[in-house]
């Protein structure tokens, strides 16, 4: 098990290096083709050469390689890795540390993810188990069709329909019926309220969890169908065990191994969806910060946030790989 963990850690580190290098290349080529992003620091004002040079030096954009199209700028990349190793992820255009921004925004993203996780787990396990239990019946066909329909509507479509079609009338109804400060009125607010974070991320979290539950429903169904056809299930039934005991202890439990791997995949999907969700719903979270940074051409903040998100994703996938190997010894001995 120790050798397996070491291999996975080394693979995760290599993946992280590759991600940061690709991100660096994309950023470098964008600067070389579109000009210095330091101009965004001045807004509509036209800076002097000395002012522009000072800002470029401040944000590490003064290297001559940024003026040479096609140059990968390996020197700045190595310097950036050294800064990352010291916990320095740079500053935004206003001079605020990226780590401070993340420390403020991350709790709201974690709240959103908590609701997302509960939503897709309840829907995935509940509907997937029901579809497997009643395979070939109308319930199975209905659940599978529902999962296909969910996949057909991307998260941004769900959010657009909710925010501009349902949120405003529902919010008006809730305020007139229960009061402006009632919990129901907060649930249907079309934008985030920092004073009531849990209430105002509830509906966006459920929609994001709903969008990510379709693949999970099908995975749970397929995994449990394989367990239903297993010898251990037939043996348990032949011994006269109650069907409920067979389902819970021999079907659900033994089909949990592939479900664990889906946690990491669903997490990455939710992470990508959070950028859209938080941006559209004005949630001050990691995705919302990244959304605004892209709109404001704040390259340093974009690179810092994406790097931190990449680190979190690699760590989560590493934990999932280790949990998978703990559940199935064949994985770590392969």
Rosetta silent file (secondary structure, phi, psi, omega in degrees, C-alpha in Angstrom):
SEQUENCE: XXXXXXXXXXXXXXXXXXXXXXXXXXXXXXXXXXXXXXXXXXXXXXXXXXXXXXXXXXXXXXXXXXXXXXXXXXXXXXXXXXXXXXXXXXXXXXXXXXXXXXXXXXXXXXXXXXXXXXXXXXXXXXXXXXXXXXXXXXXXXXXXXXXXXXXXXXXXXXXXXXXXXXXXXXXXXXXXXXXXXXXXXXXXXXXXXXXXXXXXXXXXXXXXXXXXXXXXXXXXXXXXXXXXXXXXXXXXXXXXXXXXXXXXXXXXXXXXXXXXXXXXXXXXXXXXXXXXXXXXXXXXXXXXXXXXXXXXXXXXXXXXXXXXXXXXXXXXXXXXXXXXXXXXXXXXXX
SCORE:     score description
SCORE:     0.000 S_00000001
   1 L     0.000  -37.507 -179.874    0.000    0.000    0.000 S_00000001
   2 H   -63.375  -41.920  179.479    2.891    2.350    0.809 S_00000001
   3 H   -66.664  -36.784  178.174    4.461    1.924   -2.627 S_00000001
   4 H   -63.126  -44.506 -179.625    1.089    2.508   -4.262 S_00000001
   5 H   -62.985  -42.393  179.478    0.602    5.758   -2.330 S_00000001
   6 H   -61.359  -42.905  178.857    4.107    6.941   -3.260 S_00000001
   7 H   -61.793  -43.273 -178.504    3.413    6.237   -6.934 S_00000001
   8 H   -67.468  -37.132  178.344    0.123    8.127   -6.809 S_00000001
   9 H   -64.755  -44.136  178.884    1.740   11.090   -5.016 S_00000001
  10 H   -63.957  -40.437  178.277    4.506   11.278   -7.622 S_00000001
  11 H   -65.553  -39.279  177.422    1.950   11.035  -10.428 S_00000001
  12 H   -63.862  -41.280  178.245   -0.121   13.785   -8.785 S_00000001
  13 H   -64.265  -41.316  178.195    2.955   16.020   -8.485 S_00000001
  14 H   -64.446  -40.417  178.149    3.819   15.419  -12.154 S_00000001
  15 H   -62.424  -42.363 -179.793    0.233   16.222  -13.154 S_00000001
  16 H   -64.500  -41.412  176.789    0.328   19.435  -11.143 S_00000001
  17 H   -62.008  -40.833  179.596    3.604   20.480  -12.766 S_00000001
  18 H   -65.039  -42.653  179.981    2.131   19.802  -16.198 S_00000001
  19 H   -62.793  -46.466 -179.134   -0.997   21.816  -15.415 S_00000001
  20 H   -65.577  -35.156  179.974    0.981   24.794  -14.120 S_00000001
  21 H   -69.519  -42.973  177.558    3.324   24.667  -17.113 S_00000001
  22 H   -63.093  -41.605  177.646    0.452   24.576  -19.619 S_00000001
  23 H   -61.663  -41.186  178.341   -1.219   27.442  -17.753 S_00000001
  24 H   -63.400  -43.752  179.823    2.047   29.378  -17.868 S_00000001
  25 H   -62.350  -44.883 -179.962    2.422   28.772  -21.610 S_00000001
  26 H   -62.167  -42.897  178.977   -1.149   29.891  -22.338 S_00000001
  27 H   -64.814  -43.056 -178.749   -0.689   33.008  -20.229 S_00000001
  28 H   -62.971  -47.090 -179.030    2.671   33.795  -21.826 S_00000001
  29 H   -66.231  -34.606  177.323    1.418   33.413  -25.395 S_00000001
  30 H   -64.350  -39.847  178.315   -1.657   35.527  -24.582 S_00000001
  31 H   -66.671  -42.539 -178.433    0.606   38.312  -23.295 S_00000001
  32 H   -65.567  -33.039 -177.443    2.882   38.059  -26.311 S_00000001
  33 H   -88.241  -34.309 -172.393   -0.037   38.243  -28.749 S_00000001
  34 H  -106.443   -7.009 -179.074   -2.339   40.708  -26.973 S_00000001
  35 L    99.279  171.806 -175.142    0.060   42.989  -25.145 S_00000001
  36 L   -68.034  128.233  176.004    0.909   43.566  -21.508 S_00000001
  37 H   -70.908   -8.028  177.942   -1.970   42.939  -19.059 S_00000001
  38 H   -63.054  -19.592  178.402   -0.408   45.642  -16.868 S_00000001
  39 H   -63.895  -27.695  179.271   -2.435   48.125  -18.934 S_00000001
  40 H   -65.609  -21.604  179.308   -5.552   46.873  -17.114 S_00000001
  41 H   -63.175  -29.568 -174.256   -4.081   48.363  -13.927 S_00000001
  42 H   -95.451   -5.478  179.261   -4.667   51.869  -15.297 S_00000001
  43 L    65.755 -126.262 -178.742   -8.228   51.350  -16.533 S_00000001
  44 L   -85.803   -7.005 -179.280   -9.131   54.012  -19.089 S_00000001
  45 L   -77.984  149.471  177.250   -6.042   56.118  -18.356 S_00000001
  46 L   -98.349  113.588 -176.022   -3.066   56.089  -20.697 S_00000001
  47 L   -80.114  159.030  171.295    0.100   55.437  -18.638 S_00000001
  48 L   -78.894  167.038  179.483    3.547   56.810  -19.313 S_00000001
  49 H   -61.034  -38.216 -179.454    6.342   54.422  -20.209 S_00000001
  50 H   -67.195  -40.968  178.699    7.787   54.768  -16.692 S_00000001
  51 H   -65.201  -43.771  179.555    4.436   53.995  -15.047 S_00000001
  52 H   -63.396  -41.390  179.090    3.864   50.969  -17.259 S_00000001
  53 H   -64.240  -37.709  179.692    7.389   49.687  -16.585 S_00000001
  54 H   -65.525  -40.985  179.642    6.875   50.066  -12.819 S_00000001
  55 H   -69.600  -40.387  178.449    3.643   48.050  -12.892 S_00000001
  56 H   -62.425  -39.691  177.502    5.202   45.370  -15.109 S_00000001
  57 H   -65.983  -39.231 -179.097    8.111   45.055  -12.684 S_00000001
  58 H   -62.210  -37.616 -176.178    5.718   44.834   -9.754 S_00000001
  59 L  -103.425   15.074  175.752    3.825   41.918  -11.325 S_00000001
  60 L    69.538   29.854 -178.962    6.811   40.145  -12.868 S_00000001
  61 L  -107.124   13.270 -175.211    5.942   41.102  -16.431 S_00000001
  62 L   -92.355    1.955  179.166    9.168   42.984  -17.178 S_00000001
  63 L   -67.789  135.249 -179.040   11.075   39.987  -18.534 S_00000001
  64 H   -59.922  -21.284 -177.125   12.090   40.588  -22.199 S_00000001
  65 H   -62.855  -24.794 -179.636   10.757   37.152  -23.164 S_00000001
  66 H   -71.095  -12.533  176.321    7.197   38.523  -23.023 S_00000001
  67 H   -97.435    0.786 -177.229    8.044   40.673  -26.038 S_00000001
  68 L  -112.630  102.538 -176.803    9.317   37.691  -28.060 S_00000001
  69 L   -60.599  128.128 -179.456    6.452   35.785  -29.662 S_00000001
  70 L    95.929  -11.892  178.891    6.874   32.024  -29.213 S_00000001
  71 L   -75.644  123.671 -177.338    9.336   32.279  -26.312 S_00000001
  72 L   -73.106   -8.394  177.998    8.093   29.944  -23.507 S_00000001
  73 L    53.755   59.571 -178.264    9.603   32.204  -20.810 S_00000001
  74 H   -68.175  -31.430  179.084   11.038   29.363  -18.728 S_00000001
  75 H   -60.000  -53.967  177.042   12.812   31.752  -16.375 S_00000001
  76 H   -59.803  -31.457  178.830    9.618   33.392  -15.065 S_00000001
  77 H   -65.635  -44.169  178.905    8.025   29.926  -14.803 S_00000001
  78 H   -63.988  -41.523  177.896   10.807   28.644  -12.531 S_00000001
  79 H   -62.021  -38.715  179.757   10.570   31.820  -10.433 S_00000001
  80 H   -66.181  -39.653  177.108    6.808   31.334  -10.143 S_00000001
  81 H   -62.185  -40.719  177.827    7.261   27.733   -8.970 S_00000001
  82 H   -62.246  -39.155  177.490    9.673   28.954   -6.307 S_00000001
  83 H   -66.564  -40.133  177.955    7.104   31.502   -5.131 S_00000001
  84 H   -60.466  -40.901 -179.398    4.402   28.799   -5.035 S_00000001
  85 H   -62.722  -25.250  178.589    6.642   26.623   -2.879 S_00000001
  86 L   -94.117    5.239 -179.702    6.825   29.489   -0.368 S_00000001
  87 L    81.871   13.744 -179.389    3.051   29.968   -0.380 S_00000001
  88 L  -101.267  109.405 -179.655    3.209   33.132   -2.476 S_00000001
  89 L  -105.661   17.244  174.975    0.577   33.073   -5.226 S_00000001
  90 L    88.018 -172.364 -179.637    0.974   36.724   -6.165 S_00000001
  91 E  -130.127  160.640  176.142   -1.335   39.720   -5.880 S_00000001
  92 L   -85.699 -175.121 -176.188   -4.227   41.071   -7.895 S_00000001
  93 L   -66.354  -18.750  178.728   -4.234   44.402   -9.723 S_00000001
  94 L   -93.444    4.171  177.076   -5.215   46.189   -6.523 S_00000001
  95 L    84.997    8.821 -179.989   -2.236   44.784   -4.658 S_00000001
  96 L   -87.781  138.308 -179.012   -4.204   42.339   -2.504 S_00000001
  97 E   -63.961  138.069  178.523   -2.644   38.935   -1.853 S_00000001
  98 H   -62.163  -37.872  179.785   -4.283   36.066   -3.750 S_00000001
  99 H   -63.781  -34.778  176.763   -4.135   33.906   -0.625 S_00000001
 100 H   -67.513  -39.715  178.336   -6.118   36.548    1.296 S_00000001
 101 H   -63.539  -42.986  179.709   -8.740   36.622   -1.461 S_00000001
 102 H   -64.447  -40.795 -179.783   -8.969   32.826   -1.395 S_00000001
 103 H   -62.192  -30.230  178.270   -9.279   32.788    2.399 S_00000001
 104 H   -82.373  -38.116 -174.084  -12.289   35.112    2.108 S_00000001
 105 H   -86.045  -30.587 -174.086  -13.939   33.467   -0.894 S_00000001
 106 H   -58.971  -40.028  179.680  -13.296   29.773   -0.165 S_00000001
 107 H   -57.236  -37.496  178.413  -15.856   29.431    2.695 S_00000001
 108 H   -67.864  -37.719  176.348  -18.699   30.420    0.359 S_00000001
 109 H   -65.701  -39.647  178.387  -17.523   27.892   -2.229 S_00000001
 110 H   -64.288  -37.215  175.501  -17.348   25.196    0.462 S_00000001
 111 H   -62.307  -44.046  178.716  -20.934   26.006    1.464 S_00000001
 112 H   -62.153  -43.256 -179.307  -21.980   25.666   -2.159 S_00000001
 113 H   -66.366  -33.906  178.200  -20.099   22.363   -2.493 S_00000001
 114 H   -61.632  -43.865  178.589  -21.709   20.989    0.676 S_00000001
 115 H   -68.315  -40.549  178.122  -25.165   21.527   -0.831 S_00000001
 116 H   -59.690  -46.768 -177.457  -24.013   20.170   -4.193 S_00000001
 117 H   -62.361  -45.551  178.989  -22.605   17.006   -2.599 S_00000001
 118 H   -62.307  -40.466 -177.714  -25.740   16.288   -0.595 S_00000001
 119 H   -65.112  -53.461 -176.259  -27.918   16.893   -3.673 S_00000001
 120 H   -71.452  -27.378  178.410  -26.103   14.678   -6.127 S_00000001
 121 H   -71.236  -44.453  179.518  -25.488   11.953   -3.542 S_00000001
 122 H   -64.466  -47.106  179.729  -29.152   11.774   -2.513 S_00000001
 123 H   -66.473  -44.485 -177.194  -30.387   11.905   -6.107 S_00000001
 124 H   -64.595  -50.743 -179.161  -27.691    9.579   -7.430 S_00000001
 125 H   -69.179  -41.719 -178.153  -27.972    6.906   -4.779 S_00000001
 126 H   -66.878  -55.281 -177.812  -31.751    7.179   -4.469 S_00000001
 127 H   -72.071  -37.350  178.191  -32.703    7.218   -8.143 S_00000001
 128 H   -64.649  -40.966  177.815  -29.837    4.963   -9.241 S_00000001
 129 H   -66.888  -40.034  178.793  -30.759    2.335   -6.655 S_00000001
 130 H   -64.573  -41.310  179.285  -34.437    2.559   -7.593 S_00000001
 131 H   -64.584  -39.421  177.995  -33.636    2.134  -11.289 S_00000001
 132 H   -69.697  -37.914 -178.200  -31.492   -0.926  -10.566 S_00000001
 133 H   -66.067  -39.088 -178.804  -34.083   -2.394   -8.190 S_00000001
 134 L  -112.446   52.348 -177.362  -36.896   -2.102  -10.758 S_00000001
 135 L   -59.464  133.742  176.858  -34.871   -2.782  -13.883 S_00000001
 136 L    83.336   -6.670  179.979  -36.913   -2.811  -17.082 S_00000001
 137 L   -92.831  176.791 -177.022  -40.012   -1.329  -15.453 S_00000001
 138 H   -61.731  -35.062  178.669  -41.559    2.060  -16.020 S_00000001
 139 H   -62.785  -42.050  178.818  -39.696    3.531  -13.031 S_00000001
 140 H   -62.913  -47.404 -179.785  -36.363    2.459  -14.530 S_00000001
 141 H   -63.335  -40.906 -179.902  -37.194    3.911  -17.940 S_00000001
 142 H   -64.650  -41.421 -179.701  -38.444    7.134  -16.384 S_00000001
 143 H   -67.347  -42.007  179.348  -35.324    7.606  -14.256 S_00000001
 144 H   -66.400  -39.493  177.144  -32.989    6.943  -17.163 S_00000001
 145 H   -64.910  -38.459  178.058  -34.891    9.352  -19.392 S_00000001
 146 H   -62.376  -41.305  179.575  -34.761   11.964  -16.641 S_00000001
 147 H   -64.771  -35.538  177.244  -30.982   11.584  -16.387 S_00000001
 148 H   -67.290  -40.713  178.338  -30.666   12.069  -20.146 S_00000001
 149 H   -64.028  -37.768  177.681  -32.808   15.221  -19.971 S_00000001
 150 H   -62.737  -42.582  178.297  -30.636   16.554  -17.145 S_00000001
 151 H   -64.244  -28.912 -176.839  -27.541   16.015  -19.286 S_00000001
 152 H   -74.109  -15.902 -179.913  -29.228   17.837  -22.158 S_00000001
 153 L  -111.526  102.523  177.372  -29.498   21.045  -20.114 S_00000001
 154 L   -59.790  160.262 -175.054  -26.070   22.497  -19.221 S_00000001
 155 H   -60.620  -36.281 -177.672  -25.741   24.209  -15.870 S_00000001
 156 H   -69.147  -28.773  176.014  -25.669   27.701  -17.389 S_00000001
 157 H   -69.224  -44.491  177.763  -29.013   27.019  -19.116 S_00000001
 158 H   -59.108  -42.503 -178.649  -30.566   25.884  -15.837 S_00000001
 159 H   -68.482  -40.212  178.547  -29.240   28.985  -14.096 S_00000001
 160 H   -62.520  -45.682  179.805  -30.423   31.325  -16.835 S_00000001
 161 H   -63.614  -43.316 -178.914  -33.912   29.845  -16.785 S_00000001
 162 H   -65.165  -49.438 -172.510  -34.039   29.922  -13.000 S_00000001
 163 H   -68.660  -41.982 -172.460  -32.681   33.428  -12.526 S_00000001
 164 H   -98.717   -8.635  179.080  -34.557   35.234  -15.273 S_00000001
 165 H  -113.074  -44.218 -173.244  -37.773   33.192  -15.397 S_00000001
 166 H  -104.384  -36.205 -170.177  -38.439   31.793  -11.932 S_00000001
 167 H   -62.519  -45.941 -176.097  -36.300   33.635   -9.347 S_00000001
 168 H   -64.707  -51.871  178.347  -37.885   37.078   -9.637 S_00000001
 169 H   -64.348  -36.516  178.171  -41.565   36.009   -9.411 S_00000001
 170 H   -66.511  -40.099  178.398  -40.769   33.464   -6.695 S_00000001
 171 H   -64.824  -42.853  178.103  -38.819   36.074   -4.731 S_00000001
 172 H   -62.741  -43.181  178.901  -41.659   38.597   -5.050 S_00000001
 173 H   -62.854  -44.112 -178.179  -44.194   35.975   -3.937 S_00000001
 174 H   -65.914  -39.866  179.518  -42.062   34.906   -0.959 S_00000001
 175 H   -66.994  -40.670 -179.459  -41.487   38.496    0.197 S_00000001
 176 H   -72.997  -26.562 -176.900  -45.162   39.402   -0.052 S_00000001
 177 H   -91.026  -44.588 -173.263  -46.270   36.185    1.656 S_00000001
 178 H  -111.185  -10.385 -178.562  -43.644   35.575    4.333 S_00000001
 179 L   107.410  154.679 -176.609  -41.835   38.927    4.637 S_00000001
 180 L   -63.547  -34.407 -175.751  -38.643   40.428    3.215 S_00000001
 181 L  -100.038   12.586 -179.830  -36.359   38.828    5.807 S_00000001
 182 L   -72.598  157.911 -179.311  -38.044   35.411    5.860 S_00000001
 183 H   -64.875  -38.172  179.738  -36.042   32.302    5.095 S_00000001
 184 H   -63.997  -39.912  178.253  -38.212   31.449    2.088 S_00000001
 185 H   -64.116  -36.710  178.355  -37.607   34.905    0.606 S_00000001
 186 H   -69.058  -35.434  179.340  -33.856   34.433    1.031 S_00000001
 187 H   -56.947  -40.605 -172.602  -33.972   31.036   -0.682 S_00000001
 188 L  -100.293   15.671  175.433  -35.290   32.542   -3.902 S_00000001
 189 L   -64.405  133.430 -177.469  -33.155   35.667   -3.983 S_00000001
 190 L   -75.139   -1.494  178.267  -31.698   35.987   -7.502 S_00000001
 191 L  -144.200  165.585 -174.807  -28.297   37.021   -6.116 S_00000001
 192 L   -75.440  144.074  176.093  -25.993   36.174   -3.224 S_00000001
 193 L  -122.557  114.171 -176.926  -26.343   37.842    0.187 S_00000001
 194 H   -63.236  -23.959  178.923  -23.174   37.810    2.300 S_00000001
 195 H   -78.175  -19.374  179.487  -25.248   38.222    5.467 S_00000001
 196 H  -134.688   66.150 -172.492  -27.202   35.026    4.722 S_00000001
 197 H   -64.579  -42.374 -176.778  -24.745   32.815    2.793 S_00000001
 198 H   -64.252  -43.626 -176.720  -26.340   29.433    3.502 S_00000001
 199 H   -67.015  -39.855 -174.108  -29.841   30.520    2.516 S_00000001
 200 H   -85.305   -8.389  174.053  -28.825   32.263   -0.702 S_00000001
 201 L  -101.605    0.679 -176.042  -26.588   29.446   -2.004 S_00000001
 202 H   -63.493  -56.135 -177.447  -29.233   26.771   -1.384 S_00000001
 203 H   -66.143  -45.495  175.326  -31.052   26.919   -4.729 S_00000001
 204 H   -58.358  -38.092  178.552  -27.865   27.438   -6.852 S_00000001
 205 H   -65.362  -39.926  178.619  -26.269   24.512   -5.011 S_00000001
 206 H   -65.743  -41.080  178.492  -29.268   22.275   -5.682 S_00000001
 207 H   -65.051  -41.369  178.146  -29.242   23.223   -9.379 S_00000001
 208 H   -66.668  -39.270  176.428  -25.506   22.545   -9.652 S_00000001
 209 H   -66.653  -37.019  177.045  -25.954   19.232   -7.825 S_00000001
 210 H   -63.177  -42.360  179.881  -28.850   18.345  -10.109 S_00000001
 211 H   -64.264  -31.497 -179.090  -26.718   19.007  -13.179 S_00000001
 212 H   -90.884   -2.816 -174.277  -23.990   16.713  -11.856 S_00000001
 213 H   -85.247  -18.741 -173.369  -26.294   13.916  -10.711 S_00000001
 214 H   -60.023  -52.118  179.979  -27.208   12.496  -14.140 S_00000001
 215 H   -64.906  -34.740 -179.918  -23.972   10.577  -14.733 S_00000001
 216 H   -67.065  -37.550  177.412  -23.913    9.506  -11.086 S_00000001
 217 H   -60.446  -46.807 -178.872  -27.432    8.057  -11.375 S_00000001
 218 H   -67.238  -35.890  178.873  -26.405    5.925  -14.354 S_00000001
 219 H   -66.058  -45.421  178.953  -23.193    4.818  -12.663 S_00000001
 220 H   -61.278  -43.276  179.679  -25.008    3.710   -9.506 S_00000001
 221 H   -60.294  -49.984 -178.506  -27.581    1.844  -11.586 S_00000001
 222 H   -63.294  -40.829 -179.143  -24.958    0.004  -13.668 S_00000001
 223 H   -65.561  -42.029 -178.831  -22.851   -0.847  -10.613 S_00000001
 224 H   -73.103  -32.635  175.867  -25.805   -2.203   -8.651 S_00000001
 225 H   -62.142  -37.768  176.894  -27.100   -4.215  -11.614 S_00000001
 226 H   -64.802  -37.807  178.478  -23.736   -5.963  -11.698 S_00000001
 227 H   -69.692  -39.009  178.833  -24.053   -6.723   -7.986 S_00000001
 228 H   -59.627  -31.775 -179.159  -27.610   -8.036   -8.397 S_00000001
 229 L   -86.797    0.378 -177.042  -26.269  -10.562  -10.920 S_00000001
 230 L   -77.242  157.513  179.582  -23.455  -11.689   -8.608 S_00000001
 231 H   -63.947  -34.638 -176.978  -23.171  -15.079   -6.943 S_00000001
 232 H   -66.208  -30.982  178.070  -23.067  -13.539   -3.470 S_00000001
 233 H   -73.017  -43.342  177.970  -26.533  -12.017   -3.960 S_00000001
 234 H   -62.874  -37.712  178.519  -28.026  -15.289   -5.175 S_00000001
 235 H   -65.670  -42.186  179.709  -26.430  -17.075   -2.235 S_00000001
 236 H   -63.369  -40.059  179.100  -27.830  -14.539    0.226 S_00000001
 237 H   -69.120  -37.119  179.849  -31.313  -14.901   -1.220 S_00000001
 238 H   -66.894  -23.321  177.618  -31.100  -18.699   -1.186 S_00000001
 239 L   -82.482   -1.125  176.002  -30.349  -18.541    2.536 S_00000001
 240 L    85.701   16.039  179.114  -33.674  -16.796    3.083 S_00000001
 241 L   -68.633  148.740  178.887  -32.323  -13.363    3.992 S_00000001
 242 L   -62.900  145.746 -177.609  -34.771  -10.468    3.774 S_00000001
 243 H   -60.084  -37.420  179.311  -34.654   -8.536    0.504 S_00000001
 244 H   -62.412  -41.035  178.688  -33.937   -5.302    2.358 S_00000001
 245 H   -66.237  -39.433 -179.996  -30.909   -6.888    4.030 S_00000001
 246 H   -63.573  -43.766 -177.953  -29.693   -8.254    0.690 S_00000001
 247 H   -65.577  -47.431 -175.020  -30.001   -4.865   -1.001 S_00000001
 248 H   -71.272  -43.612 -171.714  -28.318   -2.855    1.751 S_00000001
 249 H   -94.751  -23.824 -175.565  -25.522   -5.243    2.721 S_00000001
 250 H  -115.563  -20.320  179.209  -24.788   -7.159   -0.486 S_00000001
 251 H  -102.013  -60.578 -177.323  -25.800   -4.842   -3.319 S_00000001
 252 H   -62.448  -45.207 -176.710  -25.286   -1.249   -2.176 S_00000001
 253 L   -66.062  -43.324 -176.921  -22.182   -1.995   -0.141 S_00000001
 254 L   -77.166  -15.097  177.658  -20.447   -4.085   -2.802 S_00000001
 255 L   -97.310   10.310 -176.075  -21.235   -1.605   -5.553 S_00000001
 256 H   -80.648  -16.197 -176.788  -19.718    1.316   -3.668 S_00000001
 257 H   -62.620  -53.356  177.502  -16.209    0.914   -5.114 S_00000001
 258 H   -66.843  -24.605  178.528  -16.894    2.529   -8.527 S_00000001
 259 H   -65.787  -34.966  179.716  -19.118    5.064   -6.782 S_00000001
 260 H   -62.884  -39.809  179.401  -16.111    6.282   -4.787 S_00000001
 261 H   -65.757  -29.667  179.605  -14.225    7.045   -7.993 S_00000001
 262 H   -68.325  -21.385  179.438  -17.196    9.074   -9.190 S_00000001
 263 H   -60.141  -46.410  179.784  -16.735   11.382   -6.205 S_00000001
 264 H   -64.016  -42.216  179.300  -13.555   12.794   -7.696 S_00000001
 265 H   -65.036  -42.372  179.446  -15.092   13.171  -11.153 S_00000001
 266 H   -65.968  -35.290  178.300  -18.187   14.843   -9.743 S_00000001
 267 H   -62.203  -45.322  179.972  -15.985   17.147   -7.685 S_00000001
 268 H   -65.325  -37.593  176.782  -14.109   18.342  -10.755 S_00000001
 269 H   -64.323  -42.582  178.976  -17.408   18.852  -12.609 S_00000001
 270 H   -65.260  -35.539  179.452  -18.778   20.823   -9.666 S_00000001
 271 H   -64.767  -42.015  177.063  -15.577   22.858   -9.538 S_00000001
 272 H   -68.232  -40.916  179.384  -15.964   23.804  -13.186 S_00000001
 273 H   -68.030  -27.079 -179.551  -19.665   24.459  -12.721 S_00000001
 274 H   -65.046  -31.509  178.142  -18.994   26.630   -9.681 S_00000001
 275 H   -61.279  -44.700  179.500  -17.223   29.177  -11.878 S_00000001
 276 H   -71.754  -45.497 -176.691  -20.402   29.599  -13.928 S_00000001
 277 H   -62.534  -50.065 -177.977  -22.777   29.285  -10.975 S_00000001
 278 H   -68.142  -34.811  178.593  -20.984   31.749   -8.727 S_00000001
 279 H   -67.205  -43.324 -177.539  -20.410   34.161  -11.584 S_00000001
 280 H   -75.704  -30.811 -177.593  -24.033   34.213  -12.696 S_00000001
 281 L   -98.033    8.628  177.586  -25.486   34.266   -9.175 S_00000001
 282 L    57.773   36.897  177.653  -22.981   36.874   -7.885 S_00000001
 283 L   -85.455  126.231  179.726  -21.672   34.508   -5.214 S_00000001
 284 L   -82.361   81.512  177.058  -18.393   35.706   -3.731 S_00000001
 285 L  -130.877 -169.146 -178.482  -16.610   32.380   -3.927 S_00000001
 286 H   -61.090  -43.848  179.078  -13.648   30.913   -5.768 S_00000001
 287 H   -66.610  -40.882  178.790  -15.604   30.664   -9.009 S_00000001
 288 H   -64.317  -40.851  177.368  -17.040   34.141   -8.636 S_00000001
 289 H   -63.044  -43.580  178.669  -13.614   35.627   -8.005 S_00000001
 290 H   -63.920  -40.108  178.382  -12.228   33.828  -11.059 S_00000001
 291 H   -58.357  -49.422 -178.997  -15.176   35.027  -13.139 S_00000001
 292 H   -68.100  -33.976  179.107  -14.548   38.660  -12.195 S_00000001
 293 H   -65.829  -39.890  177.763  -10.791   38.277  -12.658 S_00000001
 294 H   -66.354  -42.859  179.728  -11.275   37.054  -16.214 S_00000001
 295 H   -65.264  -33.514 -178.882  -13.695   39.891  -16.966 S_00000001
 296 L   -91.690    5.379  178.946  -11.272   42.418  -15.484 S_00000001
 297 L    58.432   35.110  178.788   -8.215   40.996  -17.291 S_00000001
 298 L   -89.679   84.948 -172.201   -6.516   40.418  -13.933 S_00000001
 299 H   -62.569  -43.184 -177.687   -4.004   37.852  -15.183 S_00000001
 300 H   -60.446  -41.038  179.653   -2.108   37.473  -11.899 S_00000001
 301 H   -70.317  -39.241  177.863   -5.311   36.672  -10.014 S_00000001
 302 H   -60.887  -48.094 -179.549   -6.509   34.264  -12.713 S_00000001
 303 H   -62.563  -43.007 -179.763   -3.219   32.355  -12.663 S_00000001
 304 H   -64.231  -46.054 -179.166   -3.159   32.244   -8.859 S_00000001
 305 H   -65.260  -46.075 -179.528   -6.769   31.076   -8.491 S_00000001
 306 H   -62.392  -38.740  178.131   -6.503   28.449  -11.242 S_00000001
 307 H   -63.435  -44.098  178.628   -3.283   27.122   -9.706 S_00000001
 308 H   -64.093  -42.070  177.609   -4.898   26.790   -6.283 S_00000001
 309 H   -63.382  -36.936  177.571   -7.935   25.071   -7.820 S_00000001
 310 H   -65.104  -41.229  177.717   -5.606   22.692   -9.668 S_00000001
 311 H   -61.577  -45.454  179.301   -3.819   21.844   -6.417 S_00000001
 312 H   -61.745  -42.984 -179.436   -7.138   21.157   -4.683 S_00000001
 313 H   -62.868  -44.621  179.998   -8.324   18.979   -7.578 S_00000001
 314 H   -63.644  -40.952  179.026   -5.125   16.907   -7.627 S_00000001
 315 H   -64.149  -42.595  179.023   -5.297   16.394   -3.846 S_00000001
 316 H   -63.237  -44.537  178.919   -8.938   15.282   -4.046 S_00000001
 317 H   -64.308  -34.158  176.606   -8.190   12.843   -6.859 S_00000001
 318 H   -65.219  -44.184  178.044   -5.248   11.499   -4.847 S_00000001
 319 H   -61.895  -40.719  179.020   -7.485   10.904   -1.834 S_00000001
 320 H   -64.483  -42.262  178.506  -10.033    9.162   -4.068 S_00000001
 321 H   -60.782  -42.288  179.974   -7.337    6.913   -5.579 S_00000001
 322 H   -67.403  -41.215  177.609   -6.125    5.906   -2.121 S_00000001
 323 H   -64.204  -38.548  178.122   -9.695    5.251   -0.926 S_00000001
 324 H   -61.971  -45.213  179.555  -10.340    3.180   -4.043 S_00000001
 325 H   -65.803  -33.818  178.090   -7.240    1.086   -3.384 S_00000001
 326 H   -67.422  -34.791  179.601   -8.256    0.607    0.261 S_00000001
 327 H   -77.730  -34.149 -176.906  -11.659   -0.722   -0.826 S_00000001
 328 L  -127.326   99.860 -177.763  -10.334   -2.956   -3.605 S_00000001
 329 H   -58.755  -23.353 -179.007   -6.874   -4.520   -2.970 S_00000001
 330 H   -62.546  -27.576 -178.205   -6.642   -5.546   -6.632 S_00000001
 331 H   -66.599  -46.572 -174.937   -6.076   -1.903   -7.569 S_00000001
 332 H   -77.698  -15.652  178.695   -2.915   -1.412   -5.523 S_00000001
 333 H   -97.605   -4.035 -178.202   -1.434   -4.750   -6.587 S_00000001
 334 L   -69.095    0.000    0.000   -2.092   -4.225  -10.279 S_00000001
